[in-house]
Amino acid sequence: MLSALTQLALPALLALDPETAHEATLKALENGLYPADRATDPPTLATSLGGLTLTNPIAIAAGFDKDARVPDAVLGLGCGFAEIGTVTPLAQSGNPKPRIFRLVSERGVINRLGFNNGGHEAALARLRARARRGGIVGVNIGANKDTADRTGDYVKGIVTFYDVASYFTVNISSPNTPGLRDLQAPAALDDLLGRVMEARAQQMSAGKPRRPIVVKIAPDVAEEDVPAICERLMTHKVNAIAISNTTLARPGVGHNATSKEAGGLSGRPLFHRSTAMLARVHQATNGAVPLVGIGGIDSPERALQKMEAGASLLQLYTGLIYEGPSLIGRIKQHLDATCRARGLANISALVGMHAAEWAAKPLDG
């Protein structure tokens, strides 16, 4: 019954301003008003992230739960893991409103939020309060817009959340914080990851467990820079690479006032570019580094394509805006059914099956 009501609420949410709809969704999750998935995931869906065991590879992407308000509800929806953030050391309001724009006919969204969040301390308090509940909950860390030391902000994130984070995602891919993507350049990446890994090493030297480090990159990385970026990520032994954040390009969208809004594009129009970039990274790393596939997953079939292009893990967000939370269960069912139909024991056998085909496609589709 609750699942049916949730699906019926979709048109009402789409009639609201995007930020109002987002807040209404968070409040519903905070109050337990969501279709809980209590079924045991089949063994075919089991996977891992840097030594962490996950019952399935699906999560909601960062940006949904910026302030760690609903990680347990996200897990309750049937996700194998949750990720909060992006969170910055100091609270910041982000860019002026309006700053989220739906492209309904294209099943896309443009946002220029600008890392709006309540800061480290507020998120830390919530994560401490739920720490005994278990589950894999990662923390996506970023830098304040006006910071004098961007890399230092990431180090603060590692230190602040080390005791409550299952893993960390280092987000250097948002297009809405000026200069942030410059950290993807190999020299800047060396400095950033050197300091981040040193911060982790210091925590481990105090007897704390090893927390996996994921680095999230943009879909707009120049093709010729992919090998160098991947080489630096592998040199620093990151545990996974997330591909990708939103794009500044406008593939597959109409020529209207909304499509011309500044910000990053997500959703269905991003699927091709993000998946082609994912496959390029899979090839550049020789499949040696687990990849988190993000961008345009709005159906079970697209989730499968993302895995076949090289993703070991999947994160979705915009697809849920248009499809509702039932999408999570539908993806799990499809991946399990695909494994059974192909005689595969686990989804790991799907990863990268068509990476060469996807890597050969032009990024612009």
Secondary structure by P-SEA (a helix, b strand, c coil): caaaaaaaaaaaaaaccaaaaaaaaaaaaaaccccccccccccccccccccccccccbbbccccccccccaaaaaaaccccccccccccccccccccccccccccccbbbbccccccccaaaaaaaaaaacccccbbbbbbbbccccccaaaaaaaaaaaccccccbbbbcccccccccccccccaaaaaaaaaaaaaaaaaaaaacccbbbbbbbbbccccccaaaaaaaaaaaacccbbbcccccccccccccccccccbbbbbcccaaaaaaaaaaaaaaaacccbbbbbbcccccaaaaaaaaaacccbbbbcccccccccaaaaaaaaaaaaaaaaacccccccccccaaaaaaaccccc
